Each structure stands twice: as C-alpha cells, then as structure tokens.
Amino acid sequence: MFEAWRDPEVDVVDRDSVVPPGQTSDARRLQNLQLMMNSQQIAVAVALDRLGLEVDLVGTGAVVAEVLEGSGGFGIVERDDIVVGVDGVEIQFVQELISEVRSREVGDIVTLTISRDNETIERQVVLGESETDPGLPVVGISVADAGTAFDFPFDVNIDAGSVGGSSAGMMLTLAVYNTLTEDDITNGRRIAGTGTMSTDGTVGRIGGMKQKTFAAIGVGAEFLLVPEGDFDAAFEAADGDIEVVAIGTIDDALEFLETLPPV
C-alpha cells in the first residue's frame, strides 16, 4: 500500500468508491462481465451500421410491472411475467401488445403466451373495459419493454477474455469495423483508446483515465483516442508522451484515422 501511495501512476481510493456497500466482489465481477457482453453487442451493431449493413432491433416481449385488482388479468397474469404472444401472434414490444389487445372487443377471450420463471406458459384472459376510455378493451396490466437485442446479418464473435466493463466499447467498434474492411484503418499505426459506445455512435466517459493513459504509453501507442469529457485528464497524464485525441462519436474516430499517413 505504501508503494502505491508513492507511485504517481496509481490512485489509491476507498473500496466503497469502486464496489458499492453490500455488493460482493463476485457480484461486481459478474456485473462487469455482463456490461462487457452488452458492450460487444452494441459495438458490433454500430460497426455494421457504419459499414452500411442492416441491423435489426429485436424485442424480448412486454414485462408486467403491475396487475390491476379486479381486472381480467388479475389472478392470471403475475408481476414480472413477460408477455411474448397474443393468440399466437409474437409480441416483441409493448406497442405490439397494445395493438393486438385493442384490435379486439371487450369481453373477448385472448390467449396470452407468457414467459415465467424460464418456462413458457399459456393463459386465457377475458378482456375488460378501460376505466378511462369506455369501450376500449384491456387486460388490466401495466407493462414495459422487457429488453432488446440485435439481429445481425451474420455472426460476429469477440473474444475479450476475462476483461469486464463497458469502457472498451469504442475500440471494440473500431476493431470490428477494421476486420470487415479490406484496408487497415490504422495505416499500420499503433492506436490506443477507450470510451463506452452507445447505439447512436456516441462515445461516453469512463473511469481510471490516468491509468489508461499510462498503459497506452507503456505499450508504445502513438495516439490515444479518448472521450471528449476525459480529454483533460488524459492530456495531463500524457505529459507529451503520447498524442491524445478527443472523440465525441465513432464517426469522429473514423475520420481521424483517415487522416493518418501510412507508416
């Protein structure tokens, strides 16, 4: 610990600032691995989009947040159920569930396909009448989109080893993009970078910028691509030993790489 305090490349912080109170290290590790998996999916989606390839967004159903007492769904549908079908019609998003129900009449019986505790079941519900819109059929549940996933035109596998977290999002996106193009977008240059990736291509801030800057210098990188909000911290840590480039979106990164002359 004493050596860490003396090392300018190391920040010593309270454990609670890294691992929330009550959360075990194992739980934290699993959370970071899940973040990495999500980051990989977004990276592939953004890279394929920038290459002009179609990427479909697929929903996983409508999750039940509340069941109205006395409604048609009361005692039949349960909280946290995920509705994935109505009378054999697949439901991916909440709006599809609403449309299917509203296309019927009050008093109609519908068969809901439900995912509950990792099992798929079917339950029949008599549609009731909305309390605020007379004549409008309802199940009597409050729902939200259960989640989304990407449907890629082909499989893309990323081996990140045991690395967790989401801060590699931008670089994963660039790596996938580079793999699927004929030319090397780095022009043979050694490029380091960090930043989360959003589905719209926005690069987000990360933690530990100082340490990541020292790591980039340590591996001999010529350029360090960083989120705009982390530029000052990276620039200060770099101290002229590496060129730091502020990146707002994945398009900014691609445009910068296009300006690099080959080695």
C-alpha positions in Angstrom: 0.0 0.0 0.0 2.8 2.4 0.8 4.4 1.9 -2.6 1.0 2.6 -4.2 0.8 5.9 -2.4 4.3 6.9 -3.8 3.6 5.8 -7.3 2.3 8.7 -9.5 0.7 6.3 -11.9 -1.6 4.8 -9.1 -4.6 6.3 -7.4 -5.5 4.9 -4.0 -9.2 5.1 -3.3 -11.7 3.8 -0.8 -13.1 0.3 -1.6 -16.7 1.7 -1.4 -16.0 4.1 -4.3 -15.3 1.1 -6.5 -17.5 -1.7 -5.1 -20.9 -0.4 -3.6 -21.5 -1.3 0.0 -23.2 -4.7 0.3 -22.1 -5.9 -3.1 -19.6 -8.8 -3.1 -16.6 -8.9 -5.3 -18.0 -11.8 -7.2 -21.3 -10.0 -7.8 -19.3 -7.0 -9.1 -17.3 -9.2 -11.4 -20.5 -10.7 -12.9 -21.9 -7.3 -13.4 -18.8 -6.2 -15.2 -18.8 -9.3 -17.4 -22.5 -8.5 -18.3 -21.5 -4.9 -19.2 -18.8 -6.3 -21.4 -21.2 -8.6 -23.2 -23.7 -5.7 -23.8 -20.8 -3.5 -25.0 -19.8 -6.1 -27.5 -23.3 -6.3 -28.9 -23.5 -2.5 -29.3 -20.0 -2.4 -30.8 -21.0 -4.9 -33.5 -24.2 -3.1 -34.2 -22.6 0.3 -34.6 -19.7 -1.1 -36.8 -22.1 -2.9 -39.1 -24.3 0.2 -39.4 -21.3 2.3 -40.4 -20.5 -0.3 -43.0 -24.0 0.1 -44.5 -25.2 -3.3 -43.3 -28.7 -3.7 -41.9 -29.0 -4.4 -38.2 -32.5 -5.2 -36.8 -33.5 -4.5 -33.3 -35.4 -7.4 -31.7 -37.6 -7.1 -28.6 -38.0 -9.8 -26.0 -41.6 -9.1 -25.0 -43.6 -7.0 -22.6 -42.8 -7.3 -18.9 -45.6 -6.9 -16.4 -45.0 -4.3 -13.8 -48.4 -4.3 -12.2 -51.7 -6.2 -12.4 -54.9 -4.2 -11.7 -57.0 -5.8 -9.0 -60.4 -6.9 -10.4 -59.2 -6.8 -14.0 -59.4 -9.7 -16.5 -55.7 -10.4 -15.9 -55.9 -10.4 -12.1 -55.0 -13.7 -10.6 -53.9 -15.0 -14.0 -51.1 -12.7 -15.0 -48.3 -12.1 -12.4 -45.9 -9.3 -11.9 -42.6 -9.9 -13.8 -44.3 -12.1 -16.3 -43.2 -11.4 -19.8 -45.9 -11.5 -22.5 -44.4 -12.9 -25.7 -47.6 -13.7 -27.6 -51.3 -13.0 -28.1 -53.4 -15.6 -29.8 -50.3 -17.0 -31.5 -49.0 -13.6 -32.6 -45.5 -12.9 -31.5 -45.0 -9.9 -29.2 -41.6 -8.2 -29.1 -42.5 -4.8 -27.9 -45.2 -3.2 -25.7 -46.8 -1.3 -28.6 -47.4 -4.7 -30.4 -49.2 -6.0 -27.3 -51.4 -2.8 -27.1 -52.3 -3.0 -30.8 -53.3 -6.7 -30.5 -55.5 -6.1 -27.5 -57.1 -3.0 -28.9 -58.0 -4.8 -32.1 -60.4 -7.0 -30.1 -63.6 -6.3 -28.2 -64.4 -6.0 -24.5 -65.4 -9.5 -23.3 -63.2 -11.3 -25.9 -61.1 -14.2 -24.6 -57.4 -14.0 -25.6 -54.7 -16.5 -25.1 -51.5 -14.9 -23.7 -48.2 -16.6 -24.2 -46.1 -15.8 -21.1 -42.5 -16.4 -20.1 -42.5 -17.1 -16.4 -39.5 -18.4 -14.4 -37.8 -19.6 -17.6 -40.9 -21.5 -18.7 -43.3 -20.7 -21.4 -47.0 -21.0 -20.5 -50.3 -20.0 -22.0 -53.1 -18.3 -20.0 -56.6 -17.2 -21.2 -57.8 -13.8 -20.2 -61.2 -12.2 -20.6 -60.6 -8.6 -21.8 -62.1 -6.0 -19.5 -63.1 -2.4 -20.3 -60.8 0.6 -19.7 -61.9 2.8 -16.8 -60.8 5.9 -18.7 -61.8 5.0 -22.2 -65.2 3.4 -22.4 -65.4 0.5 -25.0 -61.6 0.1 -25.0 -60.5 -3.5 -24.3 -57.7 -4.0 -21.7 -56.0 -6.9 -20.0 -55.6 -4.8 -16.8 -51.8 -4.8 -16.6 -49.1 -2.2 -16.7 -46.2 -3.2 -19.0 -42.8 -2.1 -20.2 -40.5 -3.4 -22.9 -38.7 -6.4 -21.4 -35.5 -5.8 -23.3 -34.0 -5.6 -26.7 -31.4 -7.5 -28.7 -29.8 -7.1 -32.1 -30.4 -9.4 -35.0 -27.1 -9.3 -37.1 -26.9 -10.4 -40.7 -24.1 -12.8 -39.7 -22.4 -14.0 -36.6 -19.6 -11.8 -35.1 -17.6 -13.3 -32.2 -15.4 -11.2 -29.9 -13.0 -12.9 -27.5 -12.4 -10.4 -24.7 -11.0 -13.0 -22.3 -11.7 -12.2 -18.7 -12.0 -8.4 -19.3 -15.1 -6.8 -17.9 -16.9 -3.4 -18.0 -18.0 -1.3 -20.9 -15.1 1.2 -21.4 -13.7 -0.8 -24.4 -16.9 -0.1 -26.5 -15.3 2.4 -28.9 -12.2 0.3 -29.5 -14.3 -2.9 -30.0 -16.4 -1.0 -32.6 -13.3 0.1 -34.4 -11.8 -3.4 -34.3 -15.0 -5.0 -35.8 -15.1 -2.2 -38.4 -11.4 -2.8 -39.3 -11.9 -6.6 -39.5 -14.7 -6.2 -42.0 -12.9 -3.8 -44.3 -10.2 -4.5 -46.9 -7.9 -1.7 -45.8 -6.3 -1.3 -42.3 -7.9 1.8 -40.9 -4.9 2.3 -38.6 -2.5 2.5 -41.6 -0.1 0.4 -39.5 -0.1 2.9 -36.6 -0.3 1.7 -33.0 -3.6 3.2 -31.7 -4.9 3.0 -28.2 -8.2 4.2 -27.0 -11.1 4.0 -24.5 -14.7 5.0 -24.2 -18.1 3.5 -24.0 -20.3 3.1 -27.1 -24.0 4.0 -27.4 -26.2 2.6 -30.1 -26.3 6.0 -31.8 -22.5 6.0 -32.0 -21.8 8.4 -29.1 -18.6 7.8 -27.2 -19.1 8.0 -23.4 -16.8 8.8 -20.5 -15.0 6.2 -18.5 -13.2 5.9 -15.2 -9.5 5.4 -14.5 -8.4 7.7 -17.3 -5.0 8.4 -15.8 -4.1 4.8 -15.5 -5.3 4.0 -19.0 -3.1 6.8 -20.4 -0.1 5.4 -18.7 -1.0 1.9 -20.0 -1.2 3.3 -23.6 2.2 4.9 -23.2 3.6 1.7 -21.8 2.7 -0.3 -24.8 4.2 2.2 -27.2 1.0 3.6 -28.7 1.3 6.7 -30.9 -2.2 8.0 -30.4 -4.7 7.7 -27.6 -8.4 8.2 -28.5 -10.5 9.3 -25.5 -14.0 10.6 -24.8 -14.3 14.4 -25.0 -15.1 14.6 -21.3 -12.0 12.7 -20.4 -9.6 14.7 -22.6 -8.2 17.0 -19.9 -7.3 14.1 -17.5 -5.7 12.1 -20.3 -3.8 15.1 -21.7 -2.4 16.0 -18.2 -1.4 12.4 -17.6 0.2 12.0 -21.0 2.6 14.9 -20.4 3.5 15.0 -24.1 4.5 11.3 -24.2 1.5 10.4 -26.4 -0.8 12.4 -28.7 -4.3 12.5 -27.1 -7.3 12.9 -29.4 -10.8 13.9 -28.1 -13.6 11.8 -29.7 -17.3 12.6 -29.5 -18.7 9.9 -31.8 -17.5 6.8 -33.6 -17.6 8.9 -36.8 -15.0 11.3 -35.2 -12.7 8.4 -34.6 -13.1 7.0 -38.2 -12.5 10.5 -39.6 -9.4 11.0 -37.5 -8.0 7.6 -38.6 -8.5 8.6 -42.2 -6.1 11.5 -41.8 -3.2 9.3 -40.6 -0.5 8.7 -43.2 0.8 5.1 -43.5 3.9 4.1 -41.6 
